[in-house]
Structures are given as structure tokens and as C-alpha cells.
């Protein structure tokens, strides 16, 4: 049994074994906070496509490559992105995978660095930051980000729909038929959560493939058992997000996500000493999982968690690949 310190904004991460009753803390924007501990059990097996453990032997794990190879965008484009897209097709049965962004995290936790940092290091850094796919945390000066220690689901259904329209023109192009069908339903006065999956429009989903670059000794990624989470536990929050790929235009769009309220019913899981070959696939949104009046659409809440007694361990190194899947 491991002991972990909770990192959260407006809720406490509760695992399968609670030692005490904990109070709810107030929402704190996007600055991360660290609060009292809970005990929770490492669970190796995962369930459904809400989150799933996948064993993946990436080319870059074998000589002459090493963990540093995962910091090279060109090697990632050549090897890891194609491998990840193929794996998602095999795992989900989708026919199209659009790789949108890669996030590198390799720094110690910081209250002001819950997302990977961007720096300004000339044309190369600007291209990584604004290109497609977007490379976040690869800047040679500011480096990678720290673990994201706020309990969150990256997209609400509204946030997911805003994302495919505003994140990048290439995402919108890939999702053109989805957008056309959704817009026609809205124009007809229909509720997308109830009508889209019966409309004949393509099923679509947003996924994250998360892999450590070395064995995880601290700040593991923890995921919530969605069956223990009630709809009124979700806390919507709008995050200003850059709209990329529009030359000469610098603007943002409100990408709605979910934070969480504390409940003693919540159960969380993480992989003890997760190794690079063990990838977690997280689902953020799935159009097939929507229903009338629903809050989330098949997405999983997640967060990093601080393990007590591991303060001297090296920073966690991880790579996240975010993808749009279309059937």
C-alpha cells in the first residue's frame, strides 16, 4: 500500500481506502495546490476504453535510442506518432487518427507550471509551439513542464466541440463532416447530446496516450473510476486556449474543461512503478457516449499524485500524445 499526497484545486483525490474524513477545498483557478494525504492502492489492471493499459514496445526504447530520443520532435514524427496512430486504430476500431499535440513533462512539480512551459527561442521554438502537431514542453530554453496535479477532464462536450472547430485548421478540416452534421442539427433546434449519434454523422472521440520515459518513481498519473463519480461532482471551467495555424492572427478560444468536487465515493487508480512500455490510453470525449442531459461523454478525470517519501526521486519524465479519432 502506498501513501500519496493529493494535488487538487477544488477536490481531494480519494482512493479505495480512506483513513480519515477530509473537507472540500475551494477552487483555486489553475494554480496547483498540495493538501493532506489519502491512502490508495496501486491497481495494475484498468477497465474499458475510459482508460486502458497498453503494452507498447516503441522503436525509441531500443538501442541506439534512449529516453532522450523522446525529446527529439523529428524522431517522434518518424517513429512514435505513426506507432501511436496505428495502436489507436487497433484499439478502438477507428479509421482515422489525427495527432494534434505532444506534451513533454520532465520538471519537478511547480505551483505555477501545471502545464508544460513555452519559451521564446527563435523560429524553431515558435514553429514547435504553433505548428501541427503542436509540440509543448520541447523548448530548448524553458524545457519541459511539470506534472499536472489538478484533478481535471480536459474537455467537456462543449469544450470538445469548440476544440475541433478552433484548435487548428487541420483539425477542423479532418472533422469537417462532423462539424457539418452538428451545425445542421443545431440549426434544426436539436440537442446534440441526444441527436448526433443517431444522425448518421461520424462517431468521433478525443484521446490521450500517456507514457513514461523512464520508470515512474514519483508523481504517477492517477485516473478516476467514472462509476464512482456523480454528475453534480463536475465543476466546469473555461480555459483560454490558443487558436493555432492562422497566420497573422493571435487569438484564443474558451475550451471548457471539468474540475471536480470531493466525494468519499470516488475511487482512483494508478500503476505502481510504471515503466516506459506501459502506456495509459485515456479518453476525453466520445460522441457515442453522449445522452440527453448528460454532463460528460465518456471522459475520465485524472491527475498526478505525490507519493510520500519520494522527495529525493528524480523528476518524472512523460510524454502525452493527444489525438482526434474518427470512425
Secondary structure, 3 states (H helix, E strand, C coil): CEEEEEEECCCCCCCCECCCCCCCCCCCCCCCEEEEEEEECCCCCCCCCCEEEEECCCHHHCCCCCHHHHHCHHHHHHHHHHHHHHHHHHHHCCCEEEEEEEEEEEECCCCCCCCCCCCCCHHHHHHHHHCCCEEECCCCCCCCEECCCCCEECCCHHHHHHHHHHCEHHHHHHCHHHHHHHHHHHHCCCCHHHHHHHCCCCCEEEEEEEEECCCCCCCEEEEECHHHCCHHHEEEEEEEEECECCCCCCCEEEEEEEEECCCCCCCEEECCCCCCCEEEEEEEEEHHHCCCCCCCCCCCCEEEEEECCCCCCCCCCEEEEEEEEEC
